[in-house]
């Protein structure tokens, strides 16, 4: 965990903050001085046994780092709730600097032959519509403030390559990657950068069933040239870089954080 003040005086909003990559991102940015708005459909971690410090809520863990944090309940697929999340008085100090869009869902491993339309719709509602809504809402605040800013979306290697038995998940994450490129062009005149991070196989509750199977876990570990699974902290480190001043000239990028998976 980094301990600096490089994001002091800046507010970041993290969706999907209660678990996994969203939780790690909120903790990393709070540890570097950001005031954090944690947003999720539920405040408690989904599977506490897969999270650092168990069932303690993310906003509480951020506050323990000595910075401001609060939780706002938000269903990212709901336009009214997303707009309300970003209608807070971010024009006051500290102003909104970055939106980290981590909310996402995965239904099950299933072929296109057997996936249901309802499964497809649930995935697209969160993974594509949810990202679109939150990019738009965050961008409106950042443009209105006139100070520039950062938007980082969590995509997936599933949005860069095809994976068997993940038709809707792949299509949703592919949509995120190209949406990021389009939004980057729209927002560049306002000095707002928009980037995606595309994690490989990461140790989160989304992979709970795979991690519990020793053979499947070993298979996933071997799929990355670096020979291990990623951690939420690996992805959070990339998030911190992309919202930092060091990344001021980077926009429209889909950055794999995958141990080399997409090199093959």
C-alpha positions as CSV (number, residue, x, y, z in Angstrom):
1,X,0.0,0.0,0.0
2,X,1.4,3.4,-1.0
3,X,1.2,6.2,1.5
4,X,1.5,9.6,-0.2
5,X,-0.6,12.7,-0.5
6,X,-0.5,13.0,-4.3
7,X,-4.3,12.9,-4.5
8,X,-4.9,15.1,-1.4
9,X,-7.5,17.8,-2.1
10,X,-9.2,15.6,-4.7
11,X,-12.4,13.5,-4.6
12,X,-12.7,10.2,-6.4
13,X,-15.8,8.2,-6.9
14,X,-15.4,4.4,-7.1
15,X,-18.3,2.3,-8.2
16,X,-18.4,-1.4,-7.3
17,X,-16.4,-0.4,-4.3
18,X,-17.6,-3.0,-1.8
19,X,-15.6,-5.9,-3.2
20,X,-12.6,-6.9,-5.3
21,X,-11.0,-4.4,-7.6
22,X,-13.3,-1.6,-6.6
23,X,-12.4,-2.1,-2.9
24,X,-8.7,-2.3,-3.6
25,X,-8.9,0.9,-5.8
26,X,-10.7,2.8,-3.1
27,X,-8.2,1.7,-0.5
28,X,-5.2,2.6,-2.7
29,X,-6.5,6.0,-3.6
30,X,-7.6,6.8,-0.1
31,X,-4.1,5.7,1.0
32,X,-2.7,8.4,-1.3
33,X,-4.8,11.1,0.2
34,X,-8.0,11.2,-2.0
35,X,-11.4,11.7,-0.4
36,X,-13.4,8.7,-1.6
37,X,-17.0,8.3,-2.4
38,X,-17.7,4.6,-2.3
39,X,-20.7,3.5,-4.5
40,X,-22.2,0.1,-4.8
41,X,-25.5,-1.7,-4.7
42,X,-24.6,-2.9,-1.2
43,X,-22.3,-1.6,1.4
44,X,-20.9,-4.9,2.8
45,X,-18.5,-7.1,0.8
46,X,-20.3,-9.9,-1.1
47,X,-18.0,-12.7,0.1
48,X,-16.1,-11.3,3.1
49,X,-13.7,-14.3,3.1
50,X,-12.3,-13.1,-0.2
51,X,-11.6,-9.6,1.1
52,X,-8.8,-8.1,3.1
53,X,-10.1,-7.3,6.6
54,X,-13.2,-9.4,6.0
55,X,-16.6,-7.8,6.5
56,X,-15.4,-4.3,7.4
57,X,-16.9,-1.9,4.9
58,X,-14.7,-0.2,2.3
59,X,-15.7,3.3,3.4
60,X,-14.7,2.5,7.0
61,X,-11.3,1.1,5.9
62,X,-10.7,4.3,3.9
63,X,-11.5,6.5,6.9
64,X,-9.1,4.5,9.0
65,X,-6.4,5.8,6.6
66,X,-7.2,9.3,7.8
67,X,-9.1,10.7,4.9
68,X,-12.7,11.4,4.2
69,X,-14.9,8.6,2.8
70,X,-18.6,7.9,2.5
71,X,-20.9,5.3,1.0
72,X,-23.7,5.9,-1.4
73,X,-26.0,3.1,-2.5
74,X,-26.1,3.1,-6.3
75,X,-27.4,0.6,-9.0
76,X,-25.2,1.6,-11.9
77,X,-27.8,0.4,-14.4
78,X,-30.4,2.9,-13.0
79,X,-30.1,6.3,-14.7
80,X,-31.8,8.1,-11.8
81,X,-29.5,6.6,-9.2
82,X,-26.3,7.3,-11.3
83,X,-27.3,10.9,-11.9
84,X,-28.0,11.3,-8.2
85,X,-24.6,9.9,-7.3
86,X,-22.9,12.6,-9.4
87,X,-25.2,15.4,-8.4
88,X,-23.4,15.9,-5.1
89,X,-21.8,19.3,-4.6
90,X,-18.4,18.3,-6.1
91,X,-17.8,21.9,-7.1
92,X,-16.9,22.6,-3.5
93,X,-13.7,21.4,-1.9
94,X,-12.4,18.9,-2.6
95,X,-13.6,18.9,-6.2
96,X,-14.3,15.7,-8.2
97,X,-11.1,14.6,-9.9
98,X,-11.7,11.0,-11.0
99,X,-14.4,8.4,-11.5
100,X,-13.2,4.8,-11.2
101,X,-15.9,2.5,-12.7
102,X,-15.5,-1.0,-11.3
103,X,-19.1,-2.2,-11.0
104,X,-19.6,-5.4,-13.1
105,X,-21.3,-8.8,-13.1
106,X,-20.7,-12.2,-14.5
107,X,-23.5,-14.8,-14.7
108,X,-21.9,-18.2,-15.5
109,X,-19.8,-20.1,-18.0
110,X,-22.2,-20.9,-20.8
111,X,-22.1,-21.4,-24.6
112,X,-23.9,-19.0,-26.9
113,X,-26.1,-22.1,-27.7
114,X,-27.5,-22.1,-24.1
115,X,-27.2,-18.6,-22.7
116,X,-30.6,-17.1,-22.0
117,X,-31.7,-13.7,-23.2
118,X,-32.3,-12.7,-19.5
119,X,-28.7,-13.5,-18.7
120,X,-27.5,-11.5,-21.6
121,X,-29.7,-8.5,-20.6
122,X,-28.5,-8.6,-16.9
123,X,-24.9,-8.6,-17.9
124,X,-25.3,-5.8,-20.5
125,X,-27.4,-3.7,-18.1
126,X,-24.5,-3.5,-15.6
127,X,-21.4,-3.9,-17.7
128,X,-22.3,-1.8,-20.7
129,X,-25.2,0.5,-19.8
130,X,-23.8,1.0,-16.3
131,X,-20.5,2.2,-17.7
132,X,-22.2,4.4,-20.3
133,X,-24.4,6.0,-17.6
134,X,-21.5,6.6,-15.2
135,X,-19.1,8.0,-17.8
136,X,-21.8,10.4,-18.9
137,X,-22.7,11.5,-15.4
138,X,-19.0,11.9,-14.3
139,X,-18.1,13.7,-17.5
140,X,-20.8,16.3,-17.0
141,X,-19.5,17.2,-13.6
142,X,-15.9,17.3,-14.7
143,X,-16.7,19.5,-17.7
144,X,-18.8,21.8,-15.6
145,X,-16.0,22.2,-13.1
146,X,-13.6,23.1,-15.8
147,X,-10.5,21.7,-14.1
148,X,-10.1,18.5,-16.2
149,X,-10.1,15.1,-14.7
150,X,-9.9,11.4,-15.1
151,X,-12.3,8.5,-15.9
152,X,-11.0,4.9,-15.6
153,X,-13.2,2.0,-16.6
154,X,-12.5,-1.6,-15.6
155,X,-12.8,-3.7,-18.7
156,X,-11.4,-7.2,-19.1
157,X,-9.2,-9.3,-21.3
158,X,-12.6,-10.6,-22.3
159,X,-13.0,-7.3,-24.2
160,X,-9.8,-7.8,-26.1
161,X,-9.9,-11.5,-27.1
162,X,-12.7,-14.0,-27.4
163,X,-13.1,-16.5,-24.6
164,X,-15.2,-19.7,-24.8
165,X,-18.5,-19.8,-22.8
166,X,-18.5,-16.1,-22.1
167,X,-20.5,-14.6,-25.0
168,X,-22.3,-11.8,-23.2
169,X,-19.5,-11.0,-20.9
170,X,-17.1,-10.7,-23.8
171,X,-19.5,-8.5,-25.7
172,X,-20.1,-6.3,-22.8
173,X,-16.4,-5.8,-22.1
174,X,-15.7,-5.3,-25.8
175,X,-18.3,-2.5,-25.8
176,X,-16.6,-0.9,-22.8
177,X,-13.2,-0.8,-24.7
178,X,-14.7,1.0,-27.7
179,X,-16.9,3.2,-25.6
180,X,-13.8,4.4,-23.8
181,X,-12.2,5.3,-27.1
182,X,-15.2,7.3,-28.2
183,X,-15.6,9.1,-24.9
184,X,-11.9,9.9,-24.9
185,X,-12.4,11.8,-28.2
186,X,-15.5,13.6,-26.9
187,X,-13.8,14.7,-23.7
188,X,-10.3,15.5,-24.8
189,X,-11.2,19.2,-25.5
190,X,-12.0,19.5,-21.8
191,X,-8.8,17.9,-20.6
192,X,-10.7,14.9,-19.2
193,X,-9.0,11.6,-20.0
194,X,-10.9,8.3,-20.4
195,X,-9.1,5.0,-20.2
196,X,-9.8,1.3,-19.6
197,X,-7.9,-1.3,-17.6
198,X,-8.4,-4.8,-18.8
199,X,-7.5,-7.3,-16.1
200,X,-6.8,-10.9,-16.7
201,X,-7.7,-13.6,-14.1
202,X,-7.7,-11.8,-10.7
203,X,-8.3,-13.3,-7.3
204,X,-11.8,-11.8,-6.5
205,X,-15.1,-13.2,-5.4
206,X,-16.1,-13.3,-9.1
207,X,-13.7,-16.3,-9.5
208,X,-14.7,-17.9,-6.1
209,X,-15.8,-21.2,-7.7
210,X,-12.7,-21.5,-9.8
211,X,-10.4,-20.6,-7.0
212,X,-11.9,-23.3,-4.8
213,X,-11.1,-26.0,-7.4
214,X,-7.3,-26.7,-7.3
215,X,-7.1,-28.0,-10.9
216,X,-9.0,-25.0,-12.2
217,X,-6.9,-22.6,-10.2
218,X,-3.7,-24.1,-11.5
219,X,-5.0,-23.9,-15.0
220,X,-5.8,-20.2,-14.6
221,X,-2.4,-19.6,-13.0
222,X,-0.6,-21.3,-16.0
223,X,-2.6,-19.2,-18.5
224,X,-0.5,-16.1,-17.7
225,X,3.1,-16.1,-18.8
226,X,4.0,-14.6,-15.4
227,X,2.7,-17.8,-13.8
228,X,0.3,-16.4,-11.2
229,X,-3.1,-15.0,-10.8
230,X,-3.5,-11.2,-10.5
231,X,-4.5,-9.5,-7.3
232,X,-6.9,-6.6,-6.9
233,X,-3.9,-4.6,-5.7
234,X,-2.2,-5.1,-9.1
235,X,-5.2,-3.5,-10.8
236,X,-5.5,-0.7,-8.2
237,X,-1.9,0.2,-8.9
238,X,-2.7,0.8,-12.6
239,X,-5.8,2.8,-11.6
240,X,-3.6,5.0,-9.4
241,X,-1.2,5.6,-12.3
242,X,-4.0,6.5,-14.8
243,X,-5.6,9.1,-12.6
244,X,-2.2,10.6,-11.6
245,X,-0.5,13.6,-13.2
246,X,2.0,11.2,-14.7
247,X,-0.7,9.9,-17.1
248,X,-1.8,13.3,-18.3
249,X,-1.1,12.5,-21.9
250,X,-2.7,9.1,-22.0
251,X,-6.3,8.8,-23.1
252,X,-8.4,6.2,-25.0
253,X,-6.2,3.4,-24.0
254,X,-7.2,-0.2,-23.1
255,X,-4.4,-1.3,-20.8
256,X,-4.1,-5.0,-20.1
257,X,-3.1,-5.9,-16.5
258,X,-3.0,-9.6,-17.2
259,X,0.4,-11.1,-16.5
260,X,1.0,-11.3,-20.2
261,X,-2.2,-13.3,-21.1
262,X,-2.9,-11.3,-24.2
263,X,0.6,-11.7,-25.5
264,X,-0.1,-15.3,-26.6
